[in-house]
Amino acid sequence: MPLLRALFASLAVVLVGCSGSPAQPEGEGPLDEALGQEALGDAGTPDAGDSLAGLTHIATAEYQLFYLVDGRVLGLGSNRAGQLGVGHSNPYNQVPPVDIALPQGLRFKDVAGGGFQSVALDTLGRVWTFGQNLYGQRGDGTTNDQPNRATTPNNGQPYLVLTDSTGETFDNVIKVRSALLFNMALKADGSFWVWGMSGTAIGNTLGIAGDGNTAPRNITRPTKVPLPQGVRITTFTTNDTSIFALDDTGKAWAWGGSAAAETLGTGRFNDYARPNPLSIPTRVKELAAGGSRWAVALDEAGDLWGWGLQGTFLGLGPPAGGWYPVATPRKLSFPEFGSRKITHVTANGHATHVILDDGSLWGWGDSAMGEVGNGVMLDFATYHTPYQWDWSNYQKMVFRPVQVAPGVTFKALHNTAQSFYGYATATDGTLYSWGRNKTGVLGNGVLPTGDVAGRPDSWNVATATPVPAHRLTVGIPTPSK
């Protein structure tokens, strides 16, 4: 791997520090406790808190990615809709990572990316948004969208969310998260807030406000989700369309997603517009949701529970007469793990990953773009031009768990339902990434160029591989083969 060796040889200790970058050709098509990794968004996995040049959080999204380093937010990947927050919304791919255009001297404790929008949380408990605003994701009371421009105003200028839907100051936030077309925030008092699309433009996010309203609408300012009396949320996650949360008793709740009833996991198909508890008899410590097809919960005993529209993504094996819809949580069995227990779980758009109590990393799911990380993906060189893959199911399915990066022990996962790639931290502090690299988000120095990919898997990495990540200082323009 001469490219990777060259990149590591060129690393500098000092991070790249600029507030923006000139427009470059973009390589993507149109439409992927203590604060830390995925104590909030991706299944509640505690962040490693690694001493890797101050890195405390990795936030994956479909086209963009963020590293939180010493309170600074560094962005990598696509700026197609201004979602990198670099001060403009000119479309280009950013490699290596750069500081986003946030006020100097301000420090941040959380950041998240979704579809074409992103959200950051400063240490004062205030929320900043940047990127697409077609559906109110900005939280400024409008749906004014200003993409593809450098002049003011534009989507790439971070916006401080001043007030909620009632006109009150919006602060005291401790965690943020971004879904495909909406944003979420958790306050210190355990209250939960949402804004963005509640409709059917892409997917079906009806019911995300949890207030019983099933009419399509754009929620343009943070709106408080009505929870049953006494319920206090401590962590949460999302897939493309629904919200999953844990309260301080270890009970899991779900709402939103309209007709995706099996994916919601409550078993009450028509009751999606209000938070409902999931039927898991044990205390849950982590939640993870994959794309819009399945979700899993990890209990304190180290057992995994799963549900979804396509149960085959739960490791149930090849489909036999259907997709195995599982409407309510089912305890899953993995003989491959022997007597080992699961300690952490995350999911990306196509795959689930777990770390066992011996530090081994395992994954399963659709690996068409290398999302599992075990060296398996489609070969687009064998497809007719233009390539024919259409996100269909089971083209390169890994139905049962396989070990990823054998011989390496891991301590943290950094994946979200909006990403089609993965990140994990090894116990020695090394970062590994794998999967789809269409916009350079793997942190390996590859800068994809060209808007139409003749062979998109030429950017992808099917095997979990060590990467410089936030310490990367160079980007090598790389056209599709």
C-alpha positions in Angstrom: 0.0 0.0 0.0 2.5 2.7 -1.2 -0.1 5.5 -1.0 -0.8 4.9 2.7 2.9 4.5 3.6 3.6 7.8 1.8 0.8 9.5 3.8 2.1 8.3 7.1 5.6 9.3 6.2 4.4 12.9 5.5 2.4 13.4 8.7 3.1 16.4 10.8 2.2 16.8 14.5 0.5 20.2 13.9 -3.1 19.9 12.5 -4.1 21.8 9.4 -5.7 25.0 10.7 -7.7 27.1 8.2 -11.3 28.3 8.2 -12.1 27.3 4.6 -10.7 26.0 1.3 -11.0 27.0 -2.3 -13.6 25.2 -4.4 -12.3 22.0 -6.0 -13.9 19.4 -8.2 -16.3 17.3 -6.1 -16.5 13.5 -6.3 -20.1 12.8 -5.2 -23.4 12.4 -6.9 -26.7 13.6 -5.6 -28.5 12.0 -2.8 -25.1 9.2 3.6 -22.6 10.8 30.8 -19.5 12.2 29.6 -19.7 13.6 26.1 -17.8 11.5 23.7 -18.1 9.2 20.9 -21.1 7.8 20.7 -22.2 8.5 24.1 -24.8 10.3 22.1 -25.4 9.4 18.6 -24.2 6.1 17.6 -25.5 3.7 20.1 -24.1 5.3 23.2 -20.7 3.7 23.0 -18.4 5.6 25.4 -15.6 7.5 23.5 -12.1 6.2 24.1 -11.1 9.7 25.1 -7.8 9.0 23.3 -4.7 11.1 23.7 -4.3 11.2 19.9 -3.4 14.8 19.6 -6.5 15.7 21.7 -9.0 13.7 19.6 -12.1 13.1 21.7 -14.9 12.4 19.2 -15.4 11.2 15.6 -18.7 12.1 14.0 -19.5 10.1 10.8 -22.1 11.2 8.3 -23.1 10.2 4.8 -20.8 12.6 2.9 -19.0 14.5 5.6 -17.1 13.7 8.8 -15.9 15.6 11.8 -13.1 15.2 14.3 -13.3 17.0 17.6 -9.8 17.8 18.7 -9.0 19.9 21.8 -12.4 21.6 21.5 -11.9 22.4 17.8 -14.1 21.0 15.1 -12.3 19.7 12.0 -14.3 18.8 8.9 -13.5 16.3 6.1 -15.4 15.3 3.0 -18.1 17.0 1.0 -19.3 20.6 1.2 -22.0 20.0 -1.5 -24.6 21.9 0.6 -22.3 23.8 2.9 -22.4 21.0 5.4 -18.7 21.3 6.4 -19.4 24.8 7.8 -16.2 26.3 6.3 -17.9 29.7 5.7 -19.2 29.1 2.1 -21.3 26.5 0.4 -19.2 26.0 -2.8 -19.4 22.3 -3.6 -16.0 20.5 -3.3 -14.4 17.6 -1.4 -12.1 18.7 1.5 -9.1 16.5 2.2 -7.2 16.8 4.6 -9.5 18.0 7.5 -9.7 21.7 8.2 -11.1 23.8 11.0 -14.7 24.9 10.3 -15.6 28.6 10.4 -16.6 28.9 14.1 -15.8 31.9 16.2 -12.2 32.0 17.3 -11.7 31.1 21.0 -14.9 29.2 21.2 -14.6 25.6 22.2 -16.9 22.7 21.3 -17.8 19.5 23.1 -19.9 17.7 20.5 -20.5 17.6 16.7 -22.6 15.5 14.4 -23.4 15.2 10.7 -26.5 13.8 8.9 -27.4 14.0 5.3 -26.6 17.4 3.9 -26.7 19.2 7.3 -24.5 19.3 10.4 -24.7 20.5 14.0 -22.2 21.4 16.6 -22.4 22.0 20.4 -20.2 24.5 22.1 -19.0 24.3 25.7 -21.6 26.9 26.7 -24.4 24.5 25.8 -25.4 26.4 22.6 -26.1 24.8 19.3 -24.7 25.8 15.9 -26.0 24.5 12.6 -24.7 24.6 9.0 -25.6 23.0 5.7 -28.9 22.4 4.0 -32.0 24.2 5.2 -34.7 23.0 2.8 -36.7 21.6 5.7 -35.8 23.8 8.6 -32.6 22.0 9.6 -30.9 25.3 10.4 -33.3 26.0 13.2 -33.7 29.7 12.3 -37.5 29.7 11.7 -37.1 29.5 7.9 -36.6 27.1 5.1 -34.3 29.5 3.3 -31.7 27.4 1.5 -28.5 29.0 0.1 -26.3 26.3 -1.5 -23.5 26.7 -4.1 -22.4 30.2 -3.2 -19.6 32.0 -1.4 -21.4 35.3 -0.8 -23.4 36.0 2.3 -25.8 34.5 3.2 -25.0 30.9 2.5 -25.4 27.5 4.0 -21.8 27.1 4.9 -21.9 29.9 7.5 -22.5 28.3 11.0 -25.7 29.7 12.6 -26.2 30.0 16.3 -29.7 28.6 17.2 -31.0 31.4 19.4 -34.5 30.4 20.4 -36.8 27.3 20.4 -40.3 27.1 19.0 -41.8 28.9 22.0 -39.4 31.8 21.7 -37.3 30.8 24.7 -33.5 30.9 24.6 -32.2 27.5 23.4 -29.3 26.5 25.6 -28.3 24.0 28.3 -27.8 21.4 25.6 -25.5 18.5 26.4 -25.7 16.3 23.3 -26.5 16.8 19.6 -27.2 14.4 16.7 -28.2 14.7 13.0 -30.3 12.4 11.0 -30.9 12.3 7.2 -33.0 15.5 7.2 -33.5 16.6 10.8 -31.5 17.5 13.9 -31.9 16.5 17.5 -30.6 17.8 20.9 -30.7 16.6 24.5 -30.7 19.1 27.4 -29.2 18.7 30.8 -32.7 18.3 32.3 -33.3 15.2 30.2 -35.7 16.9 27.7 -35.4 16.0 24.1 -35.7 18.5 21.1 -36.0 18.0 17.3 -36.2 20.2 14.2 -36.2 19.7 10.4 -38.3 17.5 8.1 -41.3 15.6 9.4 -42.6 14.5 6.0 -42.0 12.2 3.0 -39.5 14.1 0.8 -36.8 11.5 1.3 -37.8 8.5 3.4 -40.7 9.1 5.8 -39.9 11.0 9.0 -43.5 11.6 10.0 -44.0 11.7 13.8 -40.4 12.7 14.8 -41.8 15.5 17.0 -43.5 12.9 19.2 -46.6 15.2 19.7 -49.1 13.0 17.9 -49.1 15.2 14.8 -48.9 13.0 11.7 -49.3 15.8 9.1 -46.3 16.6 6.9 -44.5 19.7 8.0 -41.2 21.4 8.4 -40.2 22.0 12.0 -38.1 25.2 11.6 -37.1 25.8 15.3 -36.2 23.3 18.1 -39.4 21.7 19.4 -39.6 19.8 22.6 -40.8 16.2 22.4 -43.5 15.4 24.9 -42.4 12.5 27.0 -44.4 10.7 29.7 -44.1 12.2 33.1 -40.9 11.4 34.9 -39.1 10.1 31.8 -35.6 11.6 31.5 -33.6 10.8 28.4 -29.8 10.2 28.9 -28.7 9.2 25.4 -30.2 8.7 21.9 -29.6 7.6 18.3 -31.4 7.7 15.0 -31.7 6.0 11.7 -32.8 7.8 8.6 -36.3 8.4 9.7 -36.9 7.4 13.4 -35.5 8.2 16.8 -34.4 5.8 19.5 -33.6 6.9 23.1 -32.6 5.6 26.5 -33.9 6.9 29.8 -32.1 7.0 33.1 -33.7 3.6 34.1 -32.2 1.8 31.0 -35.6 1.7 29.2 -35.5 2.2 25.4 -38.0 4.4 23.6 -38.8 4.9 19.9 -40.9 7.2 17.7 -41.1 8.6 14.2 -40.6 6.9 10.9 -44.4 6.6 10.0 -45.0 3.4 8.1 -41.6 1.8 9.0 -43.3 0.0 11.9 -41.0 -3.0 12.2 -38.0 -0.8 12.2 -39.5 1.3 15.0 -39.7 -1.9 17.1 -42.7 -1.0 19.2 -45.1 -3.5 17.5 -47.7 -0.7 17.4 -47.8 0.2 13.7 -50.1 3.1 13.9 -48.7 4.6 17.1 -45.5 6.1 15.7 -46.1 9.8 16.4 -45.6 9.5 20.2 -42.7 8.0 22.1 -43.3 4.4 23.0 -41.3 2.0 25.2 -39.6 -1.1 23.6 -40.3 -4.5 25.0 -36.8 -5.4 26.2 -36.9 -7.1 29.7 -33.4 -6.1 30.7 -31.7 -2.8 31.2 -30.3 -1.4 28.0 -27.0 0.4 27.8 -26.5 1.1 24.1 -28.7 1.5 21.0 -27.7 1.4 17.3 -29.8 1.9 14.2 -28.8 0.9 10.6 -30.1 2.9 7.7 -33.9 2.5 7.8 -34.0 -1.3 7.9 -33.1 -2.5 11.4 -32.0 -1.6 14.9 -30.3 -3.3 17.8 -30.0 -2.8 21.6 -27.2 -4.0 23.9 -28.2 -4.8 27.4 -26.0 -4.8 30.5 -25.5 -8.5 30.4 -23.8 -8.2 27.0 -26.6 -9.6 25.0 -27.9 -8.1 21.8 -31.6 -7.6 20.9 -32.7 -6.8 17.4 -35.7 -5.8 15.3 -36.5 -4.4 11.9 -38.2 -4.5 8.5 -35.4 -6.6 7.2 -34.4 -9.0 9.9 -31.7 -10.5 7.7 -29.6 -7.5 8.7 -29.8 -8.8 12.3 -27.5 -11.8 11.6 -30.4 -14.2 11.2 -28.9 -15.8 8.1 -29.9 -15.8 4.4 -33.5 -14.9 3.6 -35.8 -17.9 3.1 -39.1 -16.7 1.7 -38.8 -13.1 2.7 -36.9 -10.5 4.6 -37.6 -11.8 8.1 -39.5 -8.8 9.4 -39.1 -8.6 13.2 -41.7 -6.2 14.6 -40.5 -6.2 18.3 -37.1 -6.8 19.9 -35.8 -10.4 19.7 -32.8 -11.7 21.6 -30.2 -12.6 19.1 -27.8 -15.6 19.2 -24.3 -15.6 17.9 -22.5 -19.0 18.2 -19.6 -17.4 16.4 -18.8 -15.5 19.6 -18.5 -18.5 21.8 -18.8 -17.5 25.5 -17.7 -13.9 24.8 -20.0 -11.1 25.6 -20.6 -7.9 23.6 -19.3 -4.7 25.1 -20.1 -2.1 22.4 -22.3 -2.0 19.3 -22.8 0.5 16.4 -24.4 0.4 13.0 -23.8 2.2 9.7 -26.2 2.4 6.7 -25.6 -1.2 5.7 -23.8 -3.1 8.5 -23.6 -3.8 12.3 -20.4 -3.9 14.3 -19.7 -5.1 17.8 -16.7 -5.3 20.1 -16.5 -8.3 22.3 -15.0 -8.5 25.8 -11.7 -9.7 24.4 -11.4 -6.6 22.2 -12.2 -8.4 19.0 -14.2 -6.5 16.3 -17.0 -8.3 14.4 -19.3 -7.2 11.6 -22.1 -8.3 9.3 -24.5 -6.8 6.8 -24.4 -5.6 3.1 -20.7 -5.1 2.1 -21.3 -3.9 -1.5 -19.0 -0.9 -0.7 -16.8 -2.6 1.9 -19.0 -1.6 4.8 -18.3 -4.7 6.9 -14.5 -4.2 6.7 -13.4 -7.8 6.2 -12.1 -7.3 2.6 -15.4 -8.0 0.8 -17.0 -5.7 -1.7 -18.5 -5.5 -5.2 -16.1 -5.2 -8.1 -17.6 -2.4 -10.3 -14.9 -3.1 -12.9 -17.1 -6.0 -14.0 -20.2 -3.9 -14.4 -21.3 -2.2 -17.6 -20.7 1.6 -17.8 -22.4 3.4 -16.1 -22.2 1.1 -13.2 -25.5 -0.7 -12.4 -25.5 -1.0 -8.7 -28.6 0.6 -7.3 -28.4 0.1 -3.5 -30.4 -3.1 -3.8 -30.3 -5.8 -1.2 -28.0 -8.8 -0.7 -25.6 -8.1 -3.6 -22.6 -8.7 -1.3 -24.3 -9.7 1.9 -22.4 -11.0 4.9 -25.2 -12.7 6.7 -23.4 -13.9 9.8 -20.7 -12.2 12.0 -17.2 -12.2 10.7 -14.1 -10.9 12.5 -12.7 -7.6 11.3 -9.0 -6.9 11.6 -8.1 -10.2 13.3 -5.2 -9.8 15.8 -6.1 -6.2 16.6 -7.9 -5.4 19.9 -10.4 -2.5 19.9 -12.0 -0.2 22.5 -14.4 2.2 20.6 -16.6 2.4 17.6 -17.6 5.5 15.7 -20.5 4.7 13.2 -23.9 6.1 12.4 -26.8 5.1 10.2 -26.1 7.9 7.8 -22.6 6.6 6.9 -21.6 3.8 4.6 -18.2 3.4 6.1 -16.8 2.7 9.6 -14.3 4.0 12.1 -12.9 2.1 15.2 -10.2 2.9 17.7 -7.8 0.1 18.7 -6.5 -0.3 22.3 -3.1 1.1 21.3 -4.8 4.3 20.0 -4.6 3.5 16.3 -7.6 4.6 14.3 -9.0 2.2 11.6 -11.4 3.0 8.8 -13.1 1.1 6.0 -15.9 1.3 3.5 -17.2 3.9 1.1 -14.8 6.7 0.4 -16.7 8.7 -2.2 -15.8 12.1 -0.7 -12.6 11.2 1.1 -14.1 10.6 4.5 -12.0 7.6 5.4 -9.1 10.0 6.5 -6.5 8.1 4.4 -5.5 11.0 2.2 -7.5 10.0 -0.9 -9.1 13.1 -2.4 -11.8 11.8 -4.9 -12.1 13.9 -8.0 -14.7 14.0 -10.8 -18.4 14.2 -10.4 -19.3 11.0 -12.2 -17.6 7.8 -11.0 -16.9 5.3 -13.6 -15.9 2.8 -11.0 -16.7 4.1 -7.5 -15.2 1.2 -5.6 -11.8 2.3 -6.7 -12.0 4.9 -3.9 -13.5 2.5 -1.4 -11.5 0.4 1.1 -12.9 -3.0 1.9 -10.5 -3.9 4.7 -10.2 -2.1 8.1 -7.0 -0.2 7.7 -4.9 2.2 10.0 -5.3 5.8 9.0 -3.8 9.2 10.0 -7.4 10.6 10.4 -7.3 14.0 12.1 -3.5 14.1 11.8 -3.6 14.0 8.0 -1.9 16.9 6.4 -2.1 16.0 2.7 -4.7 15.1 0.2 -3.9 13.2 -3.0 -6.3 14.0 -5.9 -7.5 10.6 -7.1 -9.9 10.1 -10.0 -12.2 7.1 -10.3 -10.8 4.3 -12.5 
